[in-house]
Amino acid sequence: MMRGIVMVIMALDHVRDFFHNTAFIFDPTDLTQTNPSLFFTRWITHFCAPTFVFLAGTSIYISLGRKTKKELSLFLFTRGLWLIVLELTVMRFAFFFNFYYDVTILNIIWVIGADMVLMAALVHLSDRIVLALGLLIIFGYTFIGSIPILTGIGFYSLTPNFALIESYPIIPWLGIMLLGYSAGKLYTTNFDPQRRKRILMQLGVIAIVLFIVLRFLNGYGDNAHWSNQKDFQFTIMSFLNVTKYPVSLLFAFVSLGPVMILLALLEQGN
């Protein structure tokens, strides 16, 4: 259900991309040019990528119930490579309609595939180490600096005739996948559903509170600071306008917090 909800929301953003007459002229989150309807049509779709990556990690952990770690590792390695191939072939053609590879975009399918390849090795670590590594990445990767492919985004000219555009760097999204993997323990067969709901609700509330506090302080957590705008509505938009490319700590909090709360609420019918 959670994946279905974000797929519907994701479709909203893709419709905007193709039918809004200024989609390729300015960023809908640019407060100097946008309006509230356009801003929130784009902003709500920020939930999609973190949810897909987080739940991919959760699914990996759940798979341990029917696969050995060796089997899961092989599956993740081959599935990850296959996703990368799809990004570089099918998805690239859908974007550019050519086969001469002058420019290639490394997008969300690419990073899920790359992180799955890394998870093929990381699943052999203990649950505590995986959780610690995920938290370390989410809270500290910005201190590493911008490293192409790993932590940074941008346009990389590899040869005079070949370039890459990277929107989704490997390391920060790996952190989200690792957290999702750690959350997978909540969905094991013998885990009490009521306890799972309480934990998910608590984690969601903590993430949102941390977002509000850190965002209000306007320092650590996101390099795009908020500011007072021409009216209250635009000030709220500035407060919510966190960085997705590359994903910031506050972006992770504001997107995954509500997702965990919704996951808890979706359990009510069980």
Buried (B, 14 or more C-beta within 10 A) or exposed (E): EBEEBBEEBBEBBEEBEEEBEEBEEEBBBEBEEBEEEBBBBBBBBBBBBBBBBBBBBBBBBBBBEEBEEEEBBEBBBEBBBEBBBBBBEEBBEEEBEEEEEEBBBBBBBBBBBBBBBBBBEBBEBEEEEBBBBBBEBBBEBBEEEEEEBBBBBEEBEEEEEEBBBBBBBBBBBBBBBBBBBBBBBBBEEEEEEEEBBEBBBEBBBEBBEBBBEBBEEEEEBBEEEBEEBEEEEBBBBBBBBBBBEBBBBBBBBBBBBBBBBBBBEBEEEE
